[in-house]
Amino acid sequence: MMIFNLPKEATDLSVIDIGKKTEEVSTNGLKMLFSFGPHDVGLLRFRGSTPWEEHPNDEFLLVVEGETMLTLRTANGETTSTAKKGDVLVVPGKIWHRQDAPDPVTLMFITNHDGNRHQPASE
């Protein structure tokens, strides 16, 4: 059995300043916790605006600290929702999405090992 206390696991994470055109994420603000079947489970702490990304399957996000605005790009246009500490977001697979967090946010994520795509956004 494994037990993880997410706030405790996040204490040593630094804040990644990320921009819409960032292609690689520094590992100081990223902590892989474990594998879960074909998925990675980890923590990410960042501030800024992420590039667009897409996953082959649904992605699970839990806001551990702070808040983030998640934008989905669908056939009907873009929709944005704000998630705060304790909120869970389920991002549908094969949907382009991005996040904006003007202040630091810490997320737990469960996402595929492989098949993820990224696309820089216009600033």
KETIDREN-894738 format. One record per residue (C-alpha): z, y, x; chain; residue number from 1. Coordinates in Angstrom, 2 decimals. Last residue first. Example, Ala and Ser with C-alpha at 12.3 -4.5 7.8 and 13.67 -1.06 7.14 Angstrom:
[volum [7.14,-1.06,13.67],"A",2]
[volum [7.80,-4.50,12.30],"A",1]
end
This chain:
[volum [-26.62,35.31,0.79],"A",123]
[volum [-29.40,32.92,-0.24],"A",122]
[volum [-28.18,29.38,-0.42],"A",121]
[volum [-28.65,26.78,2.32],"A",120]
[volum [-29.46,23.29,1.02],"A",119]
[volum [-27.38,20.18,1.53],"A",118]
[volum [-28.01,16.54,0.61],"A",117]
[volum [-25.61,13.61,0.35],"A",116]
[volum [-27.05,10.08,0.52],"A",115]
[volum [-24.23,8.45,2.44],"A",114]
[volum [-20.44,8.15,2.51],"A",113]
[volum [-20.24,9.12,-1.17],"A",112]
[volum [-17.57,11.51,-2.41],"A",111]
[volum [-13.86,11.64,-3.17],"A",110]
[volum [-12.46,15.07,-2.41],"A",109]
[volum [-9.02,16.61,-2.05],"A",108]
[volum [-9.37,20.36,-2.02],"A",107]
[volum [-7.51,23.17,-0.28],"A",106]
[volum [-8.50,26.74,-1.11],"A",105]
[volum [-8.30,29.82,1.12],"A",104]
[volum [-9.14,33.14,-0.56],"A",103]
[volum [-12.64,34.32,-1.57],"A",102]
[volum [-13.40,30.76,-2.76],"A",101]
[volum [-16.96,30.20,-3.94],"A",100]
[volum [-18.31,26.72,-4.50],"A",99]
[volum [-21.70,25.03,-4.70],"A",98]
[volum [-23.58,22.56,-6.88],"A",97]
[volum [-26.89,20.69,-7.16],"A",96]
[volum [-26.63,17.89,-9.71],"A",95]
[volum [-27.66,14.34,-8.69],"A",94]
[volum [-24.18,13.01,-9.44],"A",93]
[volum [-22.00,14.90,-11.89],"A",92]
[volum [-19.20,16.99,-10.41],"A",91]
[volum [-15.81,15.88,-11.70],"A",90]
[volum [-13.31,18.67,-11.18],"A",89]
[volum [-9.57,18.11,-11.29],"A",88]
[volum [-7.15,21.01,-11.69],"A",87]
[volum [-3.72,20.95,-10.03],"A",86]
[volum [-4.13,24.27,-8.24],"A",85]
[volum [-6.89,26.27,-9.89],"A",84]
[volum [-10.48,25.63,-11.03],"A",83]
[volum [-12.92,28.36,-12.04],"A",82]
[volum [-16.14,27.48,-13.84],"A",81]
[volum [-19.74,28.54,-13.21],"A",80]
[volum [-22.93,27.52,-15.01],"A",79]
[volum [-26.45,27.83,-13.58],"A",78]
[volum [-29.59,27.23,-15.59],"A",77]
[volum [-30.45,24.85,-18.46],"A",76]
[volum [-32.08,22.27,-16.17],"A",75]
[volum [-28.82,22.27,-14.21],"A",74]
[volum [-27.41,24.17,-11.22],"A",73]
[volum [-23.62,23.79,-11.17],"A",72]
[volum [-21.34,26.54,-9.86],"A",71]
[volum [-17.73,25.82,-8.93],"A",70]
[volum [-15.31,28.72,-8.51],"A",69]
[volum [-12.33,27.83,-6.36],"A",68]
[volum [-8.56,28.20,-6.54],"A",67]
[volum [-5.54,27.92,-4.27],"A",66]
[volum [-3.79,24.71,-3.24],"A",65]
[volum [-4.36,21.00,-4.02],"A",64]
[volum [-7.50,21.52,-6.16],"A",63]
[volum [-8.69,17.99,-6.91],"A",62]
[volum [-12.41,17.20,-6.51],"A",61]
[volum [-14.19,14.01,-7.59],"A",60]
[volum [-17.93,13.66,-6.89],"A",59]
[volum [-20.28,11.75,-9.20],"A",58]
[volum [-23.07,9.73,-7.57],"A",57]
[volum [-26.15,10.45,-5.41],"A",56]
[volum [-24.57,13.67,-4.12],"A",55]
[volum [-26.00,17.20,-4.11],"A",54]
[volum [-25.09,20.27,-2.11],"A",53]
[volum [-25.69,24.03,-2.25],"A",52]
[volum [-24.20,25.94,0.68],"A",51]
[volum [-20.55,26.94,0.43],"A",50]
[volum [-19.21,30.42,-0.17],"A",49]
[volum [-16.05,31.61,1.54],"A",48]
[volum [-12.63,30.19,2.36],"A",47]
[volum [-11.96,26.62,3.37],"A",46]
[volum [-9.47,23.77,3.41],"A",45]
[volum [-10.86,20.24,3.03],"A",44]
[volum [-8.96,17.02,2.39],"A",43]
[volum [-10.25,13.47,2.39],"A",42]
[volum [-11.50,10.43,0.56],"A",41]
[volum [-14.86,9.02,1.62],"A",40]
[volum [-16.74,6.77,-0.79],"A",39]
[volum [-18.68,3.48,-0.67],"A",38]
[volum [-15.49,1.50,-1.39],"A",37]
[volum [-12.59,3.91,-0.94],"A",36]
[volum [-12.46,5.00,2.68],"A",35]
[volum [-9.36,6.78,3.96],"A",34]
[volum [-7.71,10.16,4.65],"A",33]
[volum [-10.48,12.18,6.32],"A",32]
[volum [-9.16,15.58,7.27],"A",31]
[volum [-11.30,18.71,7.34],"A",30]
[volum [-10.15,22.20,8.31],"A",29]
[volum [-10.17,21.51,12.04],"A",28]
[volum [-13.36,19.39,11.70],"A",27]
[volum [-15.66,22.41,11.62],"A",26]
[volum [-18.27,22.13,8.87],"A",25]
[volum [-21.99,21.91,9.61],"A",24]
[volum [-24.91,23.63,7.89],"A",23]
[volum [-23.40,27.00,7.02],"A",22]
[volum [-25.98,29.11,5.16],"A",21]
[volum [-23.79,29.89,2.15],"A",20]
[volum [-20.93,30.75,4.46],"A",19]
[volum [-17.77,28.94,5.51],"A",18]
[volum [-14.63,30.27,7.11],"A",17]
[volum [-12.73,27.03,7.68],"A",16]
[volum [-8.99,27.42,7.21],"A",15]
[volum [-6.82,25.28,9.48],"A",14]
[volum [-5.38,21.99,8.30],"A",13]
[volum [-1.98,20.97,9.68],"A",12]
[volum [-0.08,21.28,6.39],"A",11]
[volum [-2.71,19.43,4.34],"A",10]
[volum [-1.19,15.95,4.63],"A",9]
[volum [2.14,17.37,3.44],"A",8]
[volum [0.51,19.03,0.40],"A",7]
[volum [-1.35,15.76,-0.32],"A",6]
[volum [1.56,13.34,-0.14],"A",5]
[volum [-0.23,10.07,0.64],"A",4]
[volum [1.04,6.59,-0.12],"A",3]
[volum [-0.79,3.52,1.15],"A",2]
[volum [0.00,0.00,0.00],"A",1]
end
